[in-house]
Amino acid sequence: LGLIYDVQVQQAQNFARWKTDQNPDILDAYPAQELIRVEERTLKRNWTRRWKDAGGHFYDYRMIALKDDPVWMKISRFGTPWPPFDFGSGMGVQDISRQEAEKLGLLDPGEPVQPSEAGFNDALQASVSNLDPEVTKAVIKLFGDLVEVSDNVIKWVGSAA
């Protein structure tokens, strides 16, 4: 339960940072980010392989991409463009300035950068294969059009106002 709690808190905190980073002035100043180790782990995942398999590019062995690059969602177990990207991964991101992003060829000088839109629950889903059908019906009744069930997976499809 502690792991679930920790991941949910990290998700919320990093979503807030990601939303702040979508401010046009901040995004213009820091349009890219680097995947870095922020906490040591005894057993480390192969993040360079994961980055490469997701279509990420390396810059002198550094994993850097624009903040709106699909690689961030592809490396994420949770389908989100913000950390954490997996349970207990110890990985995070560090901002890359416009000057460095231009130097690396990620952007042309003066090229505009557009903010991205994503909601906190956009990738929220869970298996219902082991739930009693009556429980699944009760969840659907409770949330109505905000959820869909397909192939034993319930997905969040709306946002409560």
C-alpha positions as CSV (number, residue, x, y, z in Angstrom):
1,L,0.0,0.0,0.0
2,G,2.9,2.3,0.7
3,L,4.2,1.9,-2.8
4,I,0.8,2.8,-4.3
5,Y,0.5,5.8,-2.1
6,D,4.0,7.0,-2.9
7,V,3.4,6.6,-6.6
8,Q,0.1,8.5,-6.5
9,V,1.7,11.4,-4.5
10,Q,4.6,11.5,-7.0
11,Q,2.2,11.4,-9.9
12,A,0.2,14.4,-8.5
13,Q,3.3,16.4,-7.6
14,N,4.9,15.8,-11.0
15,F,1.7,16.5,-12.9
16,A,1.6,19.9,-11.1
17,R,5.2,20.6,-12.3
18,W,4.4,19.4,-15.8
19,K,1.3,21.7,-15.9
20,T,3.5,24.7,-14.7
21,D,6.1,23.8,-17.4
22,Q,3.3,24.2,-20.0
23,N,3.2,28.0,-19.3
24,P,4.3,29.5,-22.7
25,D,7.0,31.6,-21.1
26,I,8.5,28.7,-19.1
27,L,8.2,26.4,-22.1
28,D,9.9,28.8,-24.4
29,A,12.8,29.2,-21.9
30,Y,13.0,25.4,-21.2
31,P,11.4,23.5,-24.1
32,A,13.2,20.2,-23.4
33,Q,14.1,17.9,-20.6
34,E,16.6,15.1,-19.8
35,L,15.8,11.8,-18.3
36,I,18.1,11.5,-15.2
37,R,18.5,9.3,-12.1
38,V,17.2,11.2,-9.1
39,E,17.4,8.4,-6.6
40,E,19.8,5.4,-6.4
41,R,18.5,1.9,-6.8
42,T,20.1,-1.4,-5.9
43,L,18.4,-3.0,-8.9
44,K,18.3,-0.6,-11.8
45,R,16.2,-1.0,-14.9
46,N,17.8,-0.6,-18.3
47,W,16.5,2.9,-19.0
48,T,18.8,3.4,-22.0
49,R,17.2,0.4,-23.7
50,R,13.7,1.5,-22.7
51,W,14.5,5.0,-24.1
52,K,15.9,3.6,-27.4
53,D,13.0,1.2,-27.8
54,A,10.6,4.1,-27.3
55,G,12.3,6.0,-30.2
56,G,14.3,8.4,-28.0
57,H,17.5,9.9,-29.2
58,F,20.8,10.2,-27.3
59,Y,23.0,13.3,-27.1
60,D,26.5,12.3,-25.8
61,Y,24.8,9.4,-24.0
62,R,22.2,11.8,-22.5
63,M,18.5,11.0,-22.9
64,I,17.0,14.4,-24.0
65,A,13.8,15.2,-25.8
66,L,11.4,18.1,-26.2
67,K,8.7,18.2,-23.5
68,D,6.0,17.3,-26.0
69,D,7.9,14.4,-27.6
70,P,5.9,11.1,-27.5
71,V,8.9,9.3,-26.0
72,W,7.9,10.5,-22.5
73,M,4.6,8.7,-22.7
74,K,6.1,5.7,-24.4
75,I,8.7,5.1,-21.6
76,S,6.0,5.5,-18.9
77,R,4.3,2.5,-17.5
78,F,1.5,4.8,-16.6
79,G,1.1,6.5,-20.1
80,T,1.9,9.9,-18.7
81,P,4.5,12.5,-20.0
82,W,5.6,13.2,-16.4
83,P,7.5,11.2,-13.8
84,P,7.4,8.7,-12.2
85,F,7.7,6.6,-15.3
86,D,7.5,3.3,-13.4
87,F,7.1,2.0,-9.9
88,G,10.2,2.8,-7.8
89,S,12.2,3.7,-10.8
90,G,14.4,6.4,-9.2
91,M,14.2,8.3,-12.5
92,G,13.1,11.9,-13.1
93,V,13.6,14.8,-15.4
94,Q,15.8,17.9,-15.5
95,D,15.0,21.0,-17.6
96,I,17.0,21.8,-20.7
97,S,17.3,25.4,-21.8
98,R,16.2,26.7,-25.2
99,Q,19.9,27.6,-25.9
100,E,21.0,24.0,-25.3
101,A,17.9,22.6,-27.1
102,E,18.8,24.7,-30.2
103,K,22.5,23.7,-29.9
104,L,21.4,20.0,-29.9
105,G,19.2,20.6,-33.0
106,L,15.9,19.9,-31.1
107,L,14.6,23.3,-32.2
108,D,15.5,25.9,-34.8
109,P,16.5,29.3,-33.4
110,G,13.4,31.2,-32.4
111,E,11.1,28.3,-33.3
112,P,7.9,28.6,-31.3
113,V,7.0,25.9,-28.8
114,Q,3.3,25.1,-28.2
115,P,2.0,24.0,-24.8
116,S,0.6,20.5,-24.5
117,E,-2.7,19.6,-22.9
118,A,-3.2,16.5,-20.7
119,G,-5.4,15.8,-17.8
120,F,-4.3,14.0,-14.7
121,N,-6.6,11.0,-15.3
122,D,-6.3,10.8,-19.1
123,A,-4.5,7.4,-18.9
124,L,-6.5,6.1,-15.9
125,Q,-7.7,2.5,-16.3
126,A,-8.0,-0.8,-14.4
127,S,-8.7,-4.4,-15.0
128,V,-12.2,-5.5,-13.9
129,S,-11.6,-9.2,-14.9
130,N,-11.4,-10.3,-11.3
131,L,-14.3,-8.1,-10.0
132,D,-17.7,-9.4,-9.3
133,P,-19.9,-8.2,-12.2
134,E,-22.2,-6.5,-9.7
135,V,-19.3,-4.4,-8.5
136,T,-18.5,-3.4,-12.0
137,K,-22.1,-2.4,-12.6
138,A,-22.1,-0.4,-9.4
139,V,-18.9,1.5,-10.5
140,I,-20.5,2.2,-13.9
141,K,-23.7,3.4,-12.2
142,L,-21.7,5.7,-9.8
143,F,-19.5,7.3,-12.5
144,G,-21.9,7.1,-15.5
145,D,-20.5,8.6,-18.7
146,L,-17.2,9.3,-17.1
147,V,-16.1,5.6,-17.5
148,E,-16.2,2.9,-20.2
149,V,-15.7,-0.8,-19.9
150,S,-14.2,-2.7,-22.8
151,D,-12.3,-6.0,-22.9
152,N,-12.4,-6.3,-19.1
153,V,-10.8,-2.9,-18.7
154,I,-12.5,0.1,-17.2
155,K,-11.2,3.4,-18.5
156,W,-11.7,7.0,-17.3
157,V,-13.1,8.9,-20.3
158,G,-14.4,12.1,-18.9
159,S,-13.7,14.7,-16.3
160,A,-15.8,15.7,-13.4
161,A,-16.4,19.4,-13.4
